[in-house]
Amino acid sequence: MYFPTFRLIGKVLFLLTISTAVLKAQKRGPSGLTLWYEQPSGTTWENALPIGNGMLGAMVYGNVDQEVIKLNEHTLWSGSPNRNDVPETLGSLSQIRQLIFEGRQKEAEQLSNQVMFGKKSSGQIFQPAGNLHLKFPGHETYQNYYRGLDIEKAITTTSYTIGEVTYTREAFAAFGDRVLVMRLTANKPSQISFSASYTTPHRSAAIKVSAAKDLTMQGITSDHEGVKGMVKYGVISRFKNEGGLVTLTDSTINIKGANAVTIYISIATNFNNYKDISADEHKRALDYLNEASSKSFSTILNAHIPAYQKYFNRVKLDLGPATAADLPTDKRLMNFRKVSDPQFAALYYQFGRYLLISSSQPGGQPANLQGIWNDQLNPPWDSKYTININAQMNYWPAEPTNLAELHEPFLRMVKELSETGTGTARSMYGARGWVAHHNTDIWRITGPVDGAFWGIWNGGGGWTSQHLWEHYLYSGNKRYLNTVYPILKGAATFYKDFLVAHPKYKWLVVNPGTSPENAPQAHGGSSLDAGTTMDNQIVFDVFSTAIRAAKILNKDLKFVDSLMQMRAQLPPMQIGKYGQLQEWIDDVDSPNDKHRHISHLYGLFPSNQISPYRTPLLYDAARNTLLQRGDVSTGWSMGWKVNWWARMLDGNHAYRLIQNQLTPLGVNPDGGGTYNNLFDAHPPFQIDGNFGCTSGMTEMLMQSADGALHLLPALPDEWQRSGSITGLRARGGFEVIAMEWANGKVLKAVIKSTIGGNLRIRVPNQMKINELVLKEAKGENPNPFYAIEKIPEAIVSEKANLSLPALKKTFVYDIPTRSDQFYTLVLN
Ligand code: FUC
């Protein structure tokens, strides 16, 4: 029998299946690297999709009849050049120190609050530029809605259908041009009709349509905490219509019946640098606009994609199958902690890299607490730079995920802090060198902010300065080291002058200090102390890097001697009665303390003072501390924990943290999570959690801080089966061009040496090179980039119950390398 209708139905079904598959594939991008949704953002900022080119940022809502694009520019900050040093501190310094040494921390805190705080600005605010609105009459009802952010191309798309017409909007922050661009099209002619206007949360801004038919907005940023707002900004949007009619009012641009429209948005300020705001913002914005708008949409887009991909494509990550890629991103997020979706973890990883590329470009400002995206006049913590963890965390992925150039804005900020911080060290503490406390802003303030509990901590300079050293360790560029050496020396000089002998222990300690934002019960709820573990670890690193840099550059040998002598008098790390790494100089930690900051594990990550191979007791104590503090916490805290568990070589625990972090906000009781647009939730949104997790995932796959280039140090069961990564960078100028694994074993690793030297590699299985089975290496790695300072023996409480770690067998090989050569290792 022959049933033609059945065959027809079959054919239609077949075609339908094919076209749905094609549509789905289009939605999620060819490699699944698209965030996409089936509904508009509505009024929720954390639903909108971020675009940015380091100088400009925008959140695209994808709302259908009332589109909104929230605009940012990297230098648009409240206030003006100012300093917040408190010279009155010097007169009370010895009294504050004395009180702390006597165990009267609360009194020391009260005195510090009187003397040091409440007089000066606690830092200025990263402020928004305003909003561009596009109103589409008659678009209230629609079908086939889609919006997505393709992070392989750095472009957002919104599309929907009304009747027979499919409308598409594409938007991106141009790499190569200094504008945001949006293009509106339809699949039928003469369909694009809308009116465009601005709104702004700023109190006063002049909005008008200019003689050149541009939509313009000019304003000035806020006064804040006694500092006059003097950053002037201009926003200029130009509308290029293809067909149709343009009419204008004083403050709106109306377009009717166009075939397509391209919108160019330019934003600029008068900011030149932290001391100089004398530029002409309007001329700047107009120059950028004229330059860009002379080019077509496709010309700008064709330049944009390769300029962006120059960074993005350096790392490709495959963690396993895209089992759930057909689901929209918010649904995948909802499911992630319950199902296996390794490709979602890879998407999140790459989203972290996308965010860094989009919010931190050479010549621009460093990524702030929200990257470059903020729509509020008074955002949480001013969206500024908190340098007792958060700003540093933003830059953890920069070197290993092959975005070293994007470290530049942060490194330049450290240089500028060393300039302003010299005055702070002198006037507040009578010390040479430079210092920064726990916050800074675009004006590079280095004085204390908020209150003694948080702000008296003075390790911000020491810690941020270590990024300069790390940048050198990855590149091996001696000329660069020479240029930053004075900053490293200055950070060490500050501590040389500032350290005092502890009357009870005789060690040299930072006083006053804190262990950021935490306080033991035993100190009456005060955070102030002398010789906290984190402060000791930071000073140890600051001295060690200054010593090593000076030796490499063959300079300041007397200075080196004095630092070595002082370093030997720093407190060693201590292990307390609960088997924990002590946070304080006395054994006063509580095993029930769940505080989000675990500052004393700075020594485990980002530093390398605690190691499973070199310091097993400290390693066990750090593990106990991590277990006592628990997993779920604020977003960034969980991001840091991914890195710590990776350094613990415990991939499964690190993975649990990723699951906790990749949980919709509100599900973790008392903890953060992730918003629909994959922004990390403290809550509120803080970008550090995104960057921290991307860094942590890198540490799970590769580490290079502990004497070797370690492949697959902490691979969780979830990613064991098979996977690959390309382009990671390791210390000593090595690049892991490609690595493939299966069943937890490294199948193949191609490593490029850029500067030569011994490649010591640590792997979970035996490997061979050129058919030669490698011999296991012994002793210290002779490569100077892998040299590690000897850590003083820990002091261990008699009550501490410690167990030496049972480490998985690894294989360690030495391969002598030459610069610009490739080395291929394969599974034996
Ligand atoms: C530190 C943290 C807070 C927050 C703020 C920006 O003060 O303790 O949790 O992340 O920075």
Residues whose N, C-alpha, C, O or C-beta is under 5 A from the ligand:
A	BS01	FUC	W381 T386 E517
